[in-house]
Amino acid sequence: MTQTDMTAQRGVWCIHPITLWIVPSATTDRQAAGLRQQMRAAFPAQAR
């Protein structure tokens, strides 16, 4: 995991505390990437 990913996830945690237990449970990069993709899809809808 890169420092950029860590910073991005910290920013997400501030908005979405539920990711505090979702992200650690994603043990593989593929699962983590899938979660980030889902979050990116969800945030635009929440921003409206």
Number of C-alpha atoms within 10 A of each C-alpha: 7 6 8 9 12 11 11 11 17 15 11 18 15 11 11 13 11 11 17 14 10 11 16 10 11 14 9 10 10 10 13 17 14 13 16 17 11 11 14 12 11 11 13 9 8 7 6 5
